[in-house]
């Protein structure tokens, strides 16, 4: 699935939005932050997590993707 790149998203706002969404799923990424080393790139650092947290994150993403599909995949 291709996504359109957006260069106007504030990384700090993106971090807070992502942190809130993850909290709704009872997932915490302790190292989640905006990347201060390259502000012009607007990168978000997801950091390192335990394997059980990564598995839970994958599960939540899969459920969200499955719920967003209405009908067969193109």
Secondary structure, DSSP 8 states (H G I E B T S, - for coil): ------S---HHHHHHHHHHHHHHTT---TT-EE-GGGGGGT-EE-----HHHHHHHHHHHHHHHHHH--SS--
